[in-house]
Amino acid sequence: MSAFDNGVASLLPIIPRFIVGRVARQYIAGETIEDGIERIRTNYDTFGDDATLDILGEFVRNPSQAREAVQHYERAILLLAQGHTQGGRKVSEITTVSLKATGICINPSKELTPALEQIVSYAEQFGVGVTLDMENSPYTSLTLAAAQEMWLRGHRNFGACVQAMLDRTENDVAELFAPDAEYPIARKDIRVRIVKGIYRESADIASRDREEIRKRYRQRVRQLLDAGVYVEIATHDLPLIYDALNVVRERGIPASRYEFQSLLGVNNVHKAEPEIVEMGAKRRVYIPVGKDGYGYSVRRLRENPEIAGHVVKSLLFGNMLNSKRVPLSERRPLRA
Ligand SMILES: Cc1cc2nc3c(=O)[nH]c(=O)nc-3n(C[C@H](O)[C@H](O)[C@H](O)COP(=O)(O)OP(=O)(O)OC[C@H]3O[C@@H](n4cnc5c(N)ncnc54)[C@H](O)[C@@H]3O)c2cc1C
């Protein structure tokens, strides 16, 4: 983490709210579920991106907030099933929903599995996938336990997320997908998103070294592909994207076994788009919506000052850092 990143993050309390709000707009599709669906449709129609919709909210504080959060997700799933792209595809075919344990229940250690299964079962009726984000380390074990429970109960529309930065992740993946870990569903129907990890964790349990995290990320991509699960490669780190593309190319792994994911507003990733498209792989954009864009942005920036650095660099040098995206209508194959 550079002095620049730390400096920007430490200025947060004195940065006027409207400026943070402007920054948040780059990363959030709007306040309502409808705003999110509109963005999903436009992104798909223009660029062919799939999406995952996140309704912002962490740390619900009382039972009525928890119930409301579950209802919001059910409403979103219904609207996804009712919406259509320009070409007539159902929006639910190109969209999953992403949610956080602390966003749907007050006491995840007791309530996560039932709350999650309510949403997963509801989504299953409409063919919508659900992905459980991974939060900070106090929640890792219970989040993975709930994920395993969904697979054991045979839910094909469910995916989990693991963080490369954590020391434990290699073992977690090995245990979850050990040869004797039997699930009533095929491994290819089990989705796992691999991320670096956004939270600042103690050096006792996680690496903070950029190159070490990258090394672990490459290793986990290989481990997950070896496990036979569907791998969601969620990073904007171009060398890691190219590394994953090389692995799948060299091993002849079909594009039906993996996809690439990015966060709305982080556009440097589009430089790798021609190669991803050439492999026939999906690109999925994580699209947050919600009223608490300010709070969400401030929490993310406090948790990880490195993001503050990225944000300011992208605001200052956006046009230089980002490659112009080619709309679907103008796309040509890399090799004729
Ligand atoms: C689809 C998706 C889902 C995720 N889900 C989770 C989750 O459930 N749990 C979790 O802990 N983390 C999650 N993350 C976040 C992840 O852990 C990383 O913190 C985040 O992706 C940044 O790491 P990076 O791999 O992109 O590499 P970095 O080295 O951080 O970024 C590579 C490059 O991307 C650009 N960049 C990255 N972030 C930004 C930004 N915010 N603004 C502008 N430019 C930027 C910069 O040019 C940077 O040099 C998710 C990420 C994605 C893409």
The ligand as an ORCA input file, in Angstrom:
! r2SCAN-3c Opt
* xyz 0 1
  C     -16.944     -9.417     -9.225
  C     -16.181     -9.162     -7.958
  C     -16.687     -9.633     -6.759
  C     -15.969     -9.428     -5.571
  N     -16.442     -9.974     -4.404
  C     -15.681     -9.882     -3.292
  C     -16.077    -10.545     -2.086
  O     -17.117    -11.216     -2.024
  N     -15.258    -10.430     -1.002
  C     -14.080     -9.720     -1.044
  O     -13.372     -9.673     -0.046
  N     -13.713     -9.057     -2.168
  C     -14.480     -9.130     -3.285
  N     -14.068     -8.480     -4.411
  C     -12.971     -7.494     -4.345
  C     -11.597     -8.134     -4.492
  O     -11.301     -8.881     -3.349
  C     -10.527     -7.058     -4.670
  O     -10.478     -6.239     -3.557
  C     -10.720     -6.159     -5.876
  O     -11.119     -6.898     -6.990
  C      -9.406     -5.448     -6.199
  O      -8.398     -6.383     -6.461
  P      -7.892     -6.759     -7.928
  O      -7.748     -8.240     -7.983
  O      -8.786     -6.182     -8.938
  O      -6.436     -6.205     -7.997
  P      -5.855     -4.743     -7.737
  O      -4.378     -4.914     -7.757
  O      -6.485     -4.122     -6.542
  O      -6.337     -3.946     -8.999
  C      -5.767     -4.130    -10.266
  C      -5.980     -2.843    -11.040
  O      -7.389     -2.634    -11.211
  C      -7.716     -1.252    -11.041
  N      -8.645     -1.124     -9.918
  C      -8.878     -2.037     -8.944
  N      -9.836     -1.600     -8.110
  C     -10.204     -0.375     -8.559
  C     -11.150      0.610     -8.142
  N     -11.936      0.417     -7.103
  N     -11.272      1.751     -8.889
  C     -10.504      1.965     -9.986
  N      -9.593      1.084    -10.422
  C      -9.433     -0.058     -9.722
  C      -6.423     -0.531    -10.837
  O      -5.949     -0.094    -12.088
  C      -5.515     -1.596    -10.302
  O      -4.152     -1.345    -10.547
  C     -14.745     -8.703     -5.601
  C     -14.233     -8.254     -6.819
  C     -14.928     -8.477     -7.987
  C     -14.339     -8.015     -9.279
*
